[in-house]
Amino acid sequence: MDNVLAQPLTLPCGAVIPNRLAKAAMTEGLATPQGVPTPELERLYGLWSDGGSGMLLSGNIQVDADHLERPGNVVVDREPDAAMQAALARWAQAATRNGNHFWAQISHAGRQTQKMVNPHPKAPSAVKLGMPGGQFGQPVALTIAEIEEIVRRFGVCAAAVKEAGFTGVQVHAAHGYLLSEFLSPRSNQRTDRYGGELANRARALLEVVASVRAAVGPDFPVAVKLNSADFQKGGFAFEDSLQVAAWLEQASVDLIEISGGTYEQPRLIGVEGMEEVEEQNVAHSTMMREAYFVDFALAMQEKVSIPLMVTGGFRLRAAMEQAVSGGGADLIGLGRPMCVMTDAPAQLLAGLDELPRYENQLALLPAWLSGLSRIKAIRPLTIFAVMYWYYAQLEELGRHGRAKPAMSVFAATKQVMGGQKALLAAR
């Protein structure tokens, strides 16, 4: 194939992404206890800007300081003061220094706010997360006035990051966070205009998109991260996702990133969840089997003309090329490999055939711990242990400019948990 990954992508708003490789959103945990961007974030994103991506997505930028995905999230829940605006601008300048795009992923964690941050987070309904271990508290149902305030805050956040020099925004409506919770009938049991039929469950997301678009204008990229499905019985299904995608296209969204799963069923990170996976009614392609959501992109491409980004599982350049050439993907999202190999896009564009698979190389979870993961009560610990190894790599990159791939999963977990406790204590 003729270097298809190096081709530019023109979005409906007119913005041009210089190539087809994007750094996917990954939580960094490197902000101050008050949610202000730091020199560590600037160093990390400068490395990624140097690494050849056409577009970088930030980790969660939260619109509510009481609903963090984890301590150390950047928070823009009001019009920033001068110091906050300057910190956002320094971050954006570092992240765009090589001419690539840098988009802010804006989010609200909803009921997936850990208890140590908020013991009673707000959610569409008072439905507790179905995970053992006590990490998450009993949520409280949002009032309509509170929903309207959250919608307004998404717009405030979008305006602030645009002014700071970010080149786009992505509304996070996947992975079981607040807007994803509204979409799922499992977590949304409301009987007002925000619950019930799909049009009502999608109302909060569509109102957020309208708020963001009004804040940034018609020529600024607005994307949405959307679950292809929750992969849970009675949850948000692929047929629902297709309809929501069509509504998003009508709402002038420029790109949809297709993902899937929640904390209860973490399909994206390729581990076993808390319950049996609910299979979806989507045809299996004859494409190279690697990426998790390529089949969903192919099926969605038949219903919408909006550009699609696919993230999750890509390691082989041939699979990326095949996905862009005829597999439903306009943009390829790279996540875990870039926690160690920050120039993975540049190397792929130069002809590298395969990205490293750190899970296999490092045996992140010893055999005995992997065995324990079959025990339902222990499974969340093993899921988070794997995630913490990648979190620790981002911390090392941000603080020292280099990863530590030889770090053990136990050392990484200790480092990350210690850092989170320190951030919480300083709030």
HELIX and SHEET records of a PDB file:
HELIX    1   1 VAL A    4  ALA A    6  5                                   3    
HELIX    2   2 PRO A   39  ASP A   50  1                                  12    
HELIX    3   3 ALA A   82  ALA A   95  1                                  14    
HELIX    4   4 GLY A  110  GLN A  112  5                                   3    
HELIX    5   5 ILE A  144  ALA A  164  1                                  21    
HELIX    6   6 LEU A  178  LEU A  183  1                                   6    
HELIX    7   7 LEU A  198  ARG A  201  1                                   4    
HELIX    8   8 ARG A  203  VAL A  216  1                                  14    
HELIX    9   9 PHE A  238  GLN A  250  1                                  13    
HELIX   10  10 ARG A  267  ILE A  269  5                                   3    
HELIX   11  11 VAL A  294  GLN A  301  1                                   8    
HELIX   12  12 ARG A  317  GLY A  326  1                                  10    
HELIX   13  13 ARG A  336  CYS A  339  5                                   4    
HELIX   14  14 ALA A  344  LEU A  349  1                                   6    
HELIX   15  15 TYR A  358  LEU A  362  1                                   5    
HELIX   16  16 ALA A  367  LEU A  372  1                                   6    
HELIX   17  17 ARG A  379  HIS A  400  1                                  22    
HELIX   18  18 VAL A  409  ALA A  425  1                                  17    
SHEET    1   A 2 LEU A   9  THR A  10  0                                        
SHEET    2   A 2 VAL A  16  ILE A  17 -1                                        
SHEET    1   B 9 VAL A  74  VAL A  75  0                                        
SHEET    2   B 9 MET A  55  GLN A  62  1                                        
SHEET    3   B 9 LEU A  21  LYS A  23  1                                        
SHEET    4   B 9 LEU A 331  LEU A 334  1                                        
SHEET    5   B 9 LEU A 308  THR A 311  1                                        
SHEET    6   B 9 LEU A 255  SER A 259  1                                        
SHEET    7   B 9 VAL A 222  ASN A 227  1                                        
SHEET    8   B 9 GLY A 168  ALA A 173  1                                        
SHEET    9   B 9 HIS A 101  SER A 107  1                                        
SHEET    1   C 2 LYS A 122  ALA A 123  0                                        
SHEET    2   C 2 VAL A 140  ALA A 141  1                                        
END                                                                             
